[in-house]
Structures are given as C-alpha cells and as structure tokens.
C-alpha cells in the first residue's frame, strides 16, 4: 500500500540491485521521493522509470563511482545542497574476499575506499543538515561482524567493524537531535552486493525475494527504533571453504 504522506527524499547509495533496489521500492511506497546512486547509467534509468510508474513518486538518478574521488565528491555535494533529503541508505560496499596475506594493494584500497571512506564521507555530508532540521534517518547497511561463516576474512571483517563502531559513536553524539541511526546487518547472505573475488564466480548475488524480505525486516526494525537489526538471510544451500591460494570457494551443499 502506498503512503500518501510525503516524507522527504531518500538517497540510496548502490541502488540498482538487490538490497539497494528493494530499499528504493519500499521507501517510495512509504512516501519518499528517491535519489538513486550507482555506477552504471542504464540500470539507474531503468529502475527509476519502473518505480516511478509503480509508486508515482519522483526519482532522480546520480551516476557516480563512489570508489573514485570525483564520484564521491558528486554525491557529497548532492547531500549537502539538496534540502529535501531526510534519509540516507548507505548501502555502498564492495567485498573482495581473500585472506590478508593474499590481498593486493589495489583491492585493499578499494575495500577501504568504499567500506570506510565513502560511508564516513557520505554520512558526514548529510549530518549537519539533519542536525539543523532536528530530524532525519541514516541507515548503514553493513555485515554481521560476529558471523562465523566469514571468520577468516580479517581484512573485510575489520573494515566492517569500523562501520558498526562509527555508527555507535555517531548515535551517541547525536542524542537529542531527532536523528535515527540504524545499522542493518545481514546474517550470512549477500543479497545484491558488488563482489570482486574469483571465489564467487557462478553465484547469483541478487535473490530478489530474499532481498525484499531483508529490507522489509530492516524497515520494521527502523520503525521500532532499533539501532542494530539483523534480518536472517542465511542461504543454507552454499558451503564455504578456503583454497590453497587464500580465496573463498563456494559450492552447493548437494555437490
């Protein structure tokens, strides 16, 4: 059911597949206009057209690679200057799963750039405007740092621990400002994330039914004013192991 109340504008980073796409749909149904951010132009415009027809809300698109300084600066400028933005979904992430001794400097730079730098800079760009209006919402989509299925991924898990600690501190700093901070942590399922590891070859990362259930549960947690929400997304059909080169390998449980 579409909400007739206009709740401002939501900016969604990494919006064209999986979790980001479902946030765009669900938030539009809740009464938000939406700004979609992603690297590729065609999927952005396709999604904006489809959801405009479905929800009747206004959709804008911003083509930007948040791993690059120019792309990050573009989105920061939108967050600082668009007075209608009341909600940020920081779904930006990249997963290059390999053991610490095997990761190269390029992959490490991208991991930190998207999982740490982009998260902090986009959040910081919006916070002053939310403080000024005494209201708004920031949703950080991260990963469950206690999830044992990725226990060996020290680099990735360490980076994700930053997002949780950063959000916890931010929440305390903004007490009394009318700003909701929520961290949303999938259990063990990657529903539409950008993956750059050969370990994931042949695995679909966009299960729309699971992504929708995830976002529905996450927004229910937001409605309850939860700081941490962990929808159960485990895909029991896949088994994880680490090969001799330090890459994660996935195989179906039945194989």
C-alpha positions in Angstrom: 0.0 0.0 0.0 1.3 3.4 -1.0 1.7 6.0 1.7 0.1 9.4 0.8 2.3 11.3 3.3 5.4 12.9 1.7 8.3 12.2 4.0 11.1 14.0 2.0 13.8 12.4 -0.1 15.8 9.3 0.4 19.2 9.0 -1.2 20.3 5.4 -1.7 23.9 4.6 -2.5 24.3 1.4 -4.6 20.7 1.4 -5.6 20.2 -0.7 -8.7 20.4 -4.3 -7.5 19.4 -6.4 -4.5 19.1 -4.6 -1.2 19.5 -1.2 -2.7 16.8 -1.7 -5.3 14.4 -3.0 -2.7 15.1 -0.1 -0.4 14.2 2.2 -3.3 10.9 0.5 -3.8 9.9 0.2 -0.2 10.8 3.7 0.7 8.9 5.1 -2.3 5.9 3.2 -1.1 6.4 4.8 2.3 6.2 8.3 0.9 9.7 9.2 0.0 11.0 10.6 -3.3 14.2 8.8 -4.1 17.7 9.7 -5.4 19.3 6.6 -6.9 23.1 6.4 -6.9 25.1 3.8 -8.8 28.0 3.4 -11.3 26.1 2.4 -14.4 23.6 4.8 -16.1 21.3 2.3 -17.9 20.2 0.3 -14.8 19.7 3.6 -12.9 17.3 5.0 -15.5 15.5 1.6 -16.0 14.9 1.4 -12.2 13.8 5.0 -11.9 11.3 4.6 -14.8 9.9 1.3 -13.4 9.5 2.6 -9.9 8.0 5.9 -10.9 5.3 4.1 -12.8 4.7 1.7 -9.9 4.7 4.2 -7.0 4.1 7.7 -8.5 7.0 9.1 -6.6 9.7 11.3 -8.0 13.0 9.5 -8.8 16.3 11.1 -9.7 19.5 9.4 -10.7 23.1 10.1 -10.0 25.7 8.2 -11.9 28.8 8.0 -9.7 31.5 5.6 -8.8 32.0 6.1 -5.1 35.4 4.4 -5.2 36.7 7.4 -7.2 37.3 10.9 -5.7 35.1 12.6 -8.4 32.2 10.3 -7.9 32.3 10.6 -4.1 32.5 14.4 -4.3 29.5 14.4 -6.6 27.3 12.6 -4.2 28.6 14.6 -1.2 27.5 17.7 -3.0 24.0 16.4 -3.5 23.8 15.5 0.2 25.0 18.9 1.2 22.8 21.0 -1.1 19.5 19.2 -1.6 17.4 20.4 1.3 14.7 17.8 0.7 16.9 14.8 1.7 15.8 13.4 5.0 17.1 9.8 4.8 20.4 8.2 3.7 20.8 4.5 2.9 24.5 3.8 3.0 24.4 0.6 1.1 27.7 1.2 -0.5 30.1 -1.7 -0.2 32.5 -4.0 -2.0 33.6 -7.4 -1.0 36.9 -8.8 -2.2 37.1 -12.0 -0.1 40.6 -13.3 0.5 43.0 -13.9 3.3 45.1 -10.9 4.5 48.4 -12.3 3.1 46.9 -12.7 -0.3 45.1 -9.4 -0.8 46.8 -6.9 -3.2 47.1 -3.1 -2.7 44.5 -2.3 -5.3 41.9 -4.5 -3.8 42.7 -3.2 -0.3 42.4 0.4 -1.4 39.0 -0.2 -2.9 37.8 -2.1 0.2 38.8 0.8 2.4 37.6 3.4 0.0 34.1 2.1 -0.3 33.5 0.4 3.0 35.2 3.1 5.2 35.9 6.3 3.4 32.7 6.5 1.4 30.5 5.5 4.3 32.0 8.1 6.6 32.1 10.9 4.0 28.5 10.5 2.8 27.3 10.3 6.4 29.3 13.4 7.4 28.0 15.3 4.4 24.4 14.9 5.5 24.6 15.1 9.3 24.9 18.9 9.6 21.7 19.3 7.5 19.8 16.8 9.7 21.0 18.5 12.8 19.8 21.8 11.5 16.3 20.4 10.8 16.4 18.4 14.0 15.3 15.2 12.3 16.2 12.5 9.7 17.5 9.0 9.3 20.8 7.3 8.4 20.7 3.6 7.6 24.1 1.9 7.4 23.9 -1.5 5.6 26.9 -3.4 6.8 27.7 -7.1 7.7 27.4 -9.0 10.9 30.9 -8.8 12.3 30.2 -11.8 14.5 29.1 -14.0 11.6 31.3 -17.1 11.9 31.0 -18.1 8.2 33.5 -15.3 7.3 35.7 -15.8 10.4 38.9 -16.0 8.3 38.2 -12.8 6.4 40.2 -10.5 8.7 40.5 -7.5 6.3 36.9 -7.4 5.3 35.6 -8.0 8.8 37.9 -5.5 10.3 36.6 -2.9 7.9 33.0 -3.7 8.7 33.7 -3.5 12.4 34.6 0.2 11.7 31.1 0.8 10.3 29.5 -0.6 13.5 31.8 1.3 15.9 31.4 4.5 13.8 27.6 4.3 13.9 27.5 3.5 17.6 29.6 6.6 18.4 27.6 8.8 15.9 24.4 7.7 17.6 25.7 8.9 20.9 26.9 12.1 19.5 23.5 12.9 18.0 21.4 12.1 21.1 18.6 14.7 21.4 18.9 15.8 17.8 15.9 13.8 16.5 18.1 11.7 14.1 17.7 8.0 13.9 20.8 5.9 13.2 20.3 2.2 12.3 22.9 -0.4 11.3 21.4 -3.3 9.3 23.5 -6.5 9.2 22.7 -9.5 7.0 23.3 -12.8 8.7 25.1 -14.8 6.1 23.6 -13.9 2.7 25.0 -11.4 0.2 21.8 -10.1 -1.4 23.0 -7.8 -4.2 26.4 -6.6 -3.3 29.3 -5.9 -5.6 31.8 -8.7 -5.4 35.3 -8.7 -6.9 36.6 -12.1 -5.9 37.0 -15.2 -8.2 35.7 -17.2 -5.2 32.2 -16.0 -6.1 32.2 -17.0 -9.8 28.9 -18.6 -10.8 27.0 -17.4 -7.7 24.0 -15.1 -8.2 24.2 -12.2 -5.8 20.7 -10.8 -6.4 18.0 -13.0 -5.0 15.1 -10.5 -5.1 12.8 -12.4 -2.8 15.4 -12.6 -0.1 16.5 -9.0 -0.6 12.8 -7.9 -0.3 12.4 -9.9 2.9 15.6 -8.4 4.2 14.5 -4.8 3.6 11.0 -5.4 4.9 12.5 -6.8 8.2 15.1 -4.0 8.3 12.4 -1.3 8.0 10.3 -3.0 10.6 13.3 -2.7 12.9 13.7 1.0 12.0 10.0 1.5 12.9 10.8 0.1 16.3 13.8 2.5 16.6 16.3 -0.3 16.7 20.0 0.6 16.4 21.0 -2.8 15.2 18.8 -5.0 13.1 20.0 -8.4 11.8 17.4 -10.0 9.4 18.2 -13.7 8.9 19.4 -14.1 5.4 21.4 -17.3 5.6 21.5 -19.4 2.4 21.9 -23.0 3.6 22.5 -24.3 0.0 26.0 -23.0 -0.1 29.1 -24.3 1.7 32.2 -22.1 2.2 35.8 -23.2 2.2 39.2 -21.6 1.7 41.5 -22.9 -1.0 45.3 -23.0 -1.1 45.6 -19.6 -2.7 43.6 -18.0 0.1 40.4 -17.4 -1.8 37.0 -18.4 -0.6 35.4 -21.1 -2.6 31.6 -21.8 -2.6 29.9 -25.0 -3.6 26.4 -26.2 -3.4 25.8 -28.4 -0.4 24.5 -31.2 -2.6 27.6 -31.3 -4.8 
